[in-house]
Amino acid sequence: MSVEIELFGGPAHGSRVVIEGDPMNPPNIYEVLQAPTWRELEGVDPNAPTEPRRLTYRREVNTFDEGPAWVYRYEEQP
C-alpha cells in the first residue's frame, strides 16, 4: 500500500511524494537525502567523496482543507 504526503519547511518544502505505508497510519518520520550545494563544495578537493545531507520530516495530520491527509514538517538539525 502507498500514501501521498506533502513536505512542509526546509529545502524540500511543497514537495508531494508517494511513500510505502498504511494510508491510515504512515511512518512517523520521512527522510530525504539532499546533495551538497555548490557553495558547500567550494574549496573542497574535487576527488574527495561528499556525503548527502539527511533531512528529517516528522508526520502531522493535515489541518488544511486541501492536499494530502498527511503532511510532514521539517525538523531542524542541531
C-alpha positions as CSV (number, residue, x, y, z in Angstrom):
1,M,0.0,0.0,0.0
2,S,1.1,3.6,-0.5
3,V,0.0,7.1,0.5
4,E,0.7,10.6,-0.8
5,I,2.3,13.0,1.6
6,E,3.3,16.7,1.4
7,L,6.6,18.1,2.9
8,F,6.5,21.4,4.8
9,G,9.5,23.6,5.6
10,G,13.2,23.0,4.8
11,P,14.7,22.6,1.4
12,A,12.0,20.2,0.1
13,H,9.1,22.4,1.1
14,G,6.0,21.9,-1.1
15,S,7.1,18.6,-2.5
16,R,4.5,15.8,-2.7
17,V,5.7,12.3,-2.7
18,V,4.1,8.8,-2.6
19,I,5.6,6.6,0.1
20,E,5.0,3.0,1.1
21,G,2.9,2.5,4.1
22,D,-0.6,2.2,5.5
23,P,-2.7,5.2,4.3
24,M,-4.3,5.4,7.8
25,N,-1.0,5.2,9.7
26,P,2.0,6.1,7.5
27,P,5.6,6.1,9.0
28,N,6.2,8.8,11.7
29,I,9.4,10.0,10.1
30,Y,10.3,10.5,6.4
31,E,13.9,11.2,5.5
32,V,15.1,12.9,2.3
33,L,18.7,12.9,1.0
34,Q,20.0,16.2,-0.3
35,A,23.2,16.6,-2.3
36,P,25.6,19.3,-1.2
37,T,25.2,22.7,-2.9
38,W,28.0,24.2,-5.0
39,R,28.6,26.7,-2.2
40,E,29.3,23.8,0.3
41,L,31.6,22.2,-2.2
42,E,33.6,25.4,-3.0
43,G,37.2,24.9,-2.0
44,V,36.7,21.2,-1.4
45,D,39.0,18.7,-3.1
46,P,37.1,17.6,-6.2
47,N,38.3,14.0,-5.7
48,A,37.1,13.9,-2.1
49,P,33.8,11.9,-1.5
50,T,30.9,14.0,-0.5
51,E,28.1,12.8,1.7
52,P,24.5,13.8,1.1
53,R,22.7,15.6,3.9
54,R,19.8,13.8,5.6
55,L,16.7,15.9,6.0
56,T,14.2,14.7,8.6
57,Y,10.5,15.3,8.3
58,R,8.0,14.4,11.1
59,R,4.4,13.3,10.4
60,E,1.4,15.6,11.3
61,V,-2.3,15.4,10.3
62,N,-3.1,17.9,7.6
63,T,-5.4,20.6,9.1
64,F,-5.9,22.4,5.8
65,D,-9.0,21.9,3.5
66,E,-6.9,20.7,0.6
67,G,-4.0,18.4,-0.1
68,P,-3.0,15.0,1.2
69,A,-4.3,13.8,4.5
70,W,-0.8,13.7,5.9
71,V,1.9,16.4,6.0
72,Y,5.5,16.0,7.2
73,R,7.1,19.1,8.9
74,Y,10.8,19.7,8.6
75,E,12.7,19.0,11.7
76,E,15.8,21.3,12.2
77,Q,19.0,19.5,12.7
78,P,21.3,20.8,15.6
